[in-house]
Amino acid sequence: MKSSYLRAGAAMACALALTACGGSDGDLVVGGSFSGVTKPGLVLQNNGGSDLTVDPTSTGAGTFYFPNLVETDSSYNVTVKTIPSNAEKCVASQNTGKVAFNITTVQVVCTIRQHELKGTVSGLAGTLVLVNGADRVTVAPGATSFTMAKVNEDAPYTVSVLTQPDNQTCTVANGSGTVGQADITNVAVSCGPRT
């Protein structure tokens, strides 16, 4: 009989200790990961409650957790309230359900707007190779224009000559900058005889 009182007392002490330290019902976390967030503006909500502003990172990816803890067996529904100005859309997945344990699997993926990067070519008699970062484009003899791979809004670009045509030298004007909210169309490549 005495040992059952001791066990009950020990159980009560453990429960009180867990409550004091945040280990009981009502102390579960809802959160997850985000990607494609390079500018401020992503705001999330859980069950239409308080706003959670997600801070951008240099890599565009990270984790988030709502500060308001939830009770076991309660529902969660993480939604996107606002998106960054350079995002085309932000989509939440694995974002609804019942809380039985800490939820860390919500995923919010933002797609950054992309813009064309292109320009004109003059005087090209041979084959020219242009680069922008890892993107490489071969421009054929006689071409009067070129188009690189699309670039994310707010990302830097630098178009330069990787391989000059035989017996010619080509120079690039307006080849670098930061992509704004419109296509880049004013890059100009001029080619002439090699001196």
Secondary structure, 3 states (H helix, E strand, C coil): CHHHHHHHHHHHHHHHHHHHHCCCCCCECEEEEEECCCCCCEEEEECCCCCEEECCCCCCCEEEECCCCECCCCEEEEEEEECCCCEEEEEEECCEEECCCCEEEEEEEEEECEEEEEEEEECCCCCEEEEECCEEEEECCCCCEEEEEEEECCCEEEEEEEECCCCEEEEEECCEEECCCCCEEEEEEEEEECC
